[in-house]
Amino acid sequence: MPDTASRPDTPQAPSALCRPLATALARAGLGAGIAGMHPMADTGLAHHHLWLDREDDDWVARLPKQSQMRLDPAANLAYQAACFTRASRGGHAPALHGLLPPGPELPRGGLLVDAIRGRPARLPEDLPRLAEALASLHTLAVPEAPERAPLLSPADPWAAMREEVGEQAHFLDQAELSDEARRLIEAELAALPRRLPPGPSAEPRLISFDAHPGNFLVTEDGRAVLVDLEKCRYGLVGFDLAHASLYTSTTWDLTSRAELTPAEVAAFYRHWIAATSYEGEVETLLACRRAMWLWSLTWCAKWRASHRRARDTEDRGEDWSEALSDDALIAHVRERVDHYLSVAAIEHVRREHRELQRLLSP
């Protein structure tokens, strides 16, 4: 969910992060050349960000609040480092410059990556740019299976996604849904196919798994850059295409919010197909779209059931406690979660899915 980085005019994140970051930078031997640091707006549930002014290219420090991958602090940093290292090879993601190990100052450590000067994505006009950025990931060579670690690389990405959605669906019981919303979600879960037909779209590629439009910045030269790469894995490209264009994604982030028409979404898919030269099997891509939507809905149920818990003071793995984030961010997430779990929003996405199937079918 939201986790972007563009330098603000007025710092809004806690300035208390500056001192421990400076100490951690010095301890790691990475403080040379840093002329200043600026806490950035608290826009994500997983990280704080600080902009670092340097003599050459600026950096952004990504300081984890938690691990959405349920990893301990050191493993979480190693995972994210691999995400940035591999994704940046495609030219549409920040490069990694350093790692700050977990320590007394920063219990979860941090990463140092390229600072991207850009604006939030504007939809629908930037959809082709987002498609090209995703294509830069999806067309990278895939390493042999033993070389894909530490990134997730399930033997059957579709079965793994079904399992992940099913695990999150256990939170539906605690999410205080209306009877009709629960019925509709259960029907959609039951409609997920057990298997996908073979083809290029069913083969594992490097994917972001967090490609909602709020995670992109567009540079002056018109290049879309995916700035949040915490959850990369070797999975199905259809998950990324869905996350970039679903109603639950395009209406999430305040800076890039837009409600796309099915025709605009279909054009986005076609642009990606042209950029990758994949045939783009419609059945598989739309199955992935339904699965990604259900992943988002069940995540909403999980967050609703989890965010009022006390913060994990031992800074271990996953932690959705509202104590970790700004009150305004929590209020925004709560409003979006309530909306997406409403019958009106669920019916909206179901109608869009039917129309998209008509537009993309041969």
Stockholm file with secondary structure:
# STOCKHOLM 1.0

chainA/1-362         MPDTASRPDTPQAPSALCRPLATALARAGLGAGIAGMHPMADTGLAHHHLWLDREDDDWVARLPKQSQMRLDPAANLAYQAACFTRASRGGHAPALHGLLPPGPELPRGGLLVDAIRGRPARLPEDLPRLAEALASLHTLAVPEAPERAPLLSPADPWAAMREEVGEQAHFLDQAELSDEARRLIEAELAALPRRLPPGPSAEPRLISFDAHPGNFLVTEDGRAVLVDLEKCRYGLVGFDLAHASLYTSTTWDLTSRAELTPAEVAAFYRHWIAATSYEGEVETLLACRRAMWLWSLTWCAKWRASHRRARDTEDRGEDWSEALSDDALIAHVRERVDHYLSVAAIEHVRREHRELQRLLSP
#=GR chainA/1-362 SS CCCCCCCCSSCCSCGGGHHHHHHHHHHHTCCTTEEEEEECCCCCSSEEEEEEEESSSCEEEEEESCCTTCCCHHHHHHHHHHHHHHHGGGTSSCCEEEEECCCSSCTTCEEEEECCCCEECCTTTTHHHHHHHHHHHHTSCCCCGGGSTTSBCCSSHHHHHHHHHHHHHGGGGGTTCCHHHHHHHHHHHHHSCSSCCSSGGGSCEEECSCCCGGGEEECTTSCEEECCCSSCEEECHHHHHHHHHSHHHHTTCTTTCCCCCHHHHHHHHHHHHHHHTCCCCHHHHHHHHHHHHHHHHHHHHHHHHHTTSCCCTTCCSCCCCGGGSCHHHHHHHHHHHHHHTSHHHHHHHHHHHHHHHHHHCC
#=GC SS_cons         CCCCCCCCSSCCSCGGGHHHHHHHHHHHTCCTTEEEEEECCCCCSSEEEEEEEESSSCEEEEEESCCTTCCCHHHHHHHHHHHHHHHGGGTSSCCEEEEECCCSSCTTCEEEEECCCCEECCTTTTHHHHHHHHHHHHTSCCCCGGGSTTSBCCSSHHHHHHHHHHHHHGGGGGTTCCHHHHHHHHHHHHHSCSSCCSSGGGSCEEECSCCCGGGEEECTTSCEEECCCSSCEEECHHHHHHHHHSHHHHTTCTTTCCCCCHHHHHHHHHHHHHHHTCCCCHHHHHHHHHHHHHHHHHHHHHHHHHTTSCCCTTCCSCCCCGGGSCHHHHHHHHHHHHHHTSHHHHHHHHHHHHHHHHHHCC
//
